[in-house]
Structure formats: structure tokens, C-alpha cells
Amino acid sequence: MFLKLAGPQLVQMFIGDGAKLVRDAFALAKEKQPAIIFIDELDAIGTKRFDSEKAGDREVQRTMLELLNQMDGFQPNAQIKVIAATNRVDILDPALLRSGRLDRKIEFPHPNEEARARILQIHSRKMNVNKEVNFEELARCTDDFNGAQLKAVCVEAGMIALRREATELDHEDYMDAIIEVQAKKKANLQYYA
């Protein structure tokens, strides 16, 4: 059995709901084992603990404490594995990463230049692209872009071509799209700073 939990969905409006969702998911996994529990965007509930009087912060911490409790409650022979994903491993509570809980980290780095060119081609395959578009050059201009940002470049290039009422995307559409996505990327980085 495969159970997928989304971290932001575990942060509920009503007190105790997030912890109950975690408890229920682990109970189902124990009942249906072998099972894998995948928690996407773990950083939504797994941030470093701190003293806070805000109800929302307390609910996040309550949910994380329930997650820790459930992860510690496995029998030695239980066939349940917990996998989590995050873009912000730096803000996770160390208690989550200790041995016996989430004790292995696998990093998926951004794609290299060759992979970026291929990703751009894949996301452009259903578009009418001019043969003069140089995906290798575009890949060189997208250093440190992840897969989602490369897809955004293709979508934005398509929108740029539509706005100019073109029948096909040209190299300039992609270059303009890269500038747009880079601007959004910088705005997001400033948000986290």
C-alpha cells in the first residue's frame, strides 16, 4: 500500500486535526502493511521547534510531535517505510533526521546542462517550435534551474508567442521566457531571505 500525505494539508484549521490525520494514516499503514508512507513538502510540518504563542504554530508543532511519536511506534518487524520530500532540508527539525526516523538523505541536484536541454525539448514537444531554436544554448542560460522552472520557461515562451500572434515559437521567445522565470526566481529567493 502507498499512502501520500501532503505537508500543507496536515496543517489543519481545527486544533488536533493534523495530528489525527497523521495518526489515522499510520494506523491504516499498520493495518495494510507492507506499506509506504510518502510525506510531500515535509517542511510544512517539520520545521525546527520554537516557543510560540500563535495557535497555528502550536498546531504545526503538535502535528510534528504526533509524526515523531508514530515513527517511533513501529515494531521491529513492521513492514512500513516512511519517505519524505522537501526543498528546505535546512529548516527541518533535527529530531526528524535522527537514526531510526528519516535517517537517510538522498539529494536530487538540479539537472546538468545536457539534461536541461533535454527537459526543455520534452516540455516543448507539443508546441510548434522553429527549427532554429538552439536548446543547447538555452540550457547554458538556465544554469541552476530545476525541472519545474524549465517547464515554466516553455510555458512562458508559448504565452509570449501567443501574445505576438505567432504560429511558432522562436529562440527569442525562449530567451524572453528565461528572463521572466529568472525574475520570479529572484523574487522567491528574496522572500526566503
C-alpha atoms as one frame of an Amber mdcrd trajectory, in Angstrom:
protein
   0.000   0.000   0.000   1.192   3.518  -0.801  -0.095   6.475   1.229   0.714
  10.012   0.134   0.388  12.845   2.621   0.954  16.481   1.690   2.588  18.509
   4.451   0.461  21.639   3.867  -2.725  19.567   4.103  -1.632  18.290   7.511
  -1.724  21.854   8.829  -5.425  21.994   9.528  -7.730  24.803  10.547  -9.063
  22.989  13.607  -6.866  22.127  16.565  -5.856  18.486  16.622  -6.944  17.662
  13.063  -3.394  17.486  11.666  -2.244  15.136  14.411  -5.355  12.993  13.893
  -4.655  12.735  10.141  -1.114  11.552  10.904  -2.381   9.036  13.466  -5.031
   7.709  11.054  -2.526   7.370   8.190  -0.117   5.360  10.328  -2.956   3.188
  11.683  -4.034   2.397   8.115  -0.432   1.614   7.115  -0.056  -0.757  10.084
  -3.313  -2.476   9.161  -2.445  -2.852   5.448   1.320  -3.453   5.679   3.569
  -3.751   3.798   3.143  -0.033   3.258   4.985   3.099   2.232   4.003   6.475
   3.658   5.209   9.351   1.490   5.096  12.834   3.015   5.499  15.571   0.413
   6.613  19.062   1.478   7.650  17.832   4.918   8.928  21.317   5.753   5.295
  22.454   6.178   5.093  20.498   9.443   8.684  19.518  10.209  10.318  22.849
  10.988  12.624  23.378  13.938  10.671  23.755  17.145  10.482  27.078  18.950
   8.354  28.724  21.620   5.333  30.401  20.090   2.007  31.620  21.369   0.351
  31.528  17.938  -2.292  28.819  17.610  -1.160  27.999  14.054   2.442  27.445
  15.139   1.326  25.274  18.040  -0.825  23.186  15.685   2.146  22.641  13.339
   4.281  21.567  16.301   1.517  19.288  17.600   1.287  17.616  14.186   5.059
  17.149  14.015   5.177  15.680  17.519   2.499  13.170  16.503   4.553  12.285
  13.422   7.632  11.698  15.604   5.564   9.611  18.012   4.150   7.468  15.191
   7.578   6.946  13.634   8.913   5.768  16.990   5.980   3.382  17.462   6.948
   0.824  14.810   7.525  -2.757  15.851  10.976  -4.046  14.816   9.386  -6.355
  12.243   6.925  -3.781  10.846   6.892  -3.534   7.076   6.253   0.192   6.945
   8.638   2.664   5.365   8.376   6.430   5.626   9.728   8.582   2.802   9.601
  12.372   2.798  10.438  15.119   0.327  11.402  18.727   0.930  13.142  21.592
  -0.800  14.171  23.042   2.572  16.139  20.375   4.451  17.937  23.230   6.237
  14.839  24.145   8.284  13.813  20.622   9.326  13.815  19.728  12.998  16.891
  17.572  13.783  14.624  15.124  15.635  13.115  14.102  12.282  16.514  13.319
  10.808  17.925  11.194  13.582  18.636   7.495  13.203  15.534   5.336  13.166
  13.295   8.029  11.717  14.332   9.692   8.466  17.931   8.602   8.688  18.899
   8.625   5.009  19.072  11.714   2.841  19.095  11.431  -0.925  19.742  14.677
  -2.741  18.392  15.243  -6.212  20.506  18.085  -7.591  19.404  20.404 -10.349
  19.829  18.953 -13.836  23.109  19.459 -15.666  23.336  21.316 -18.977  22.627
  18.279 -21.151  19.628  17.300 -19.008  18.295  20.879 -19.069  18.383  20.898
 -22.887  16.501  17.594 -22.949  13.921  18.804 -20.391  13.286  21.939 -22.459
  12.795  19.772 -25.558  10.410  17.432 -23.726   8.251  20.305 -22.492   8.250
  21.843 -25.977   7.363  18.726 -27.947   3.643  19.568 -28.253   4.412  23.123
 -29.352   5.168  24.362 -32.822   8.864  25.242 -32.394  11.018  26.877 -35.066
  13.882  24.593 -36.162  16.343  27.413 -35.435  15.736  27.190 -31.668  19.013
  26.123 -30.058  18.110  24.128 -26.951  21.784  23.678 -26.020  22.248  27.450
 -25.865  19.036  27.798 -23.848  20.348  25.167 -21.437  23.527  27.212 -20.928
  21.339  30.197 -19.993  19.362  28.235 -17.400  22.115  27.209 -15.009  20.671
  26.385 -11.559  17.108  25.960 -12.880  15.144  22.980 -11.641  12.745  20.898
 -13.727   9.682  22.927 -12.746  11.412  26.181 -13.691  12.417  24.740 -17.064
   8.810  23.744 -17.678   7.791  27.291 -16.704  10.222  28.624 -19.333   8.480
  26.557 -22.021   5.002  27.598 -20.896   6.043  31.260 -20.736   7.690  31.035
 -24.184   4.400  29.693 -25.528   2.496  32.569 -23.926   4.934  35.106 -25.374
   4.468  33.607 -28.851   0.673  33.689 -28.420   0.742  37.347 -27.375   2.611
  38.242 -30.538   0.162  36.066 -32.517   2.956  33.859 -33.872   2.345  30.427
 -35.338   5.570  29.038 -33.888   7.967  29.675 -31.009  11.324  31.150 -31.876
  14.587  31.388 -29.942  13.791  34.912 -28.694  10.532  33.682 -27.137  12.539
  31.254 -25.032  15.159  33.864 -24.124  12.436  36.295 -23.001  10.797  33.482
 -21.040  14.085  32.693 -19.280  14.313  36.336 -18.181  10.730  36.168 -16.853
  11.329  32.959 -14.910  14.645  34.270 -13.535  12.850  37.379 -12.256  10.263
  35.221 -10.457  13.057  33.027  -9.119  14.881  36.047  -7.649  11.646  37.342
  -6.114  11.142  33.972  -4.390  14.704  33.966  -3.068  14.216  37.434  -1.593
  11.055  36.150   0.088  13.095  33.492   1.947  15.949  35.855   2.848
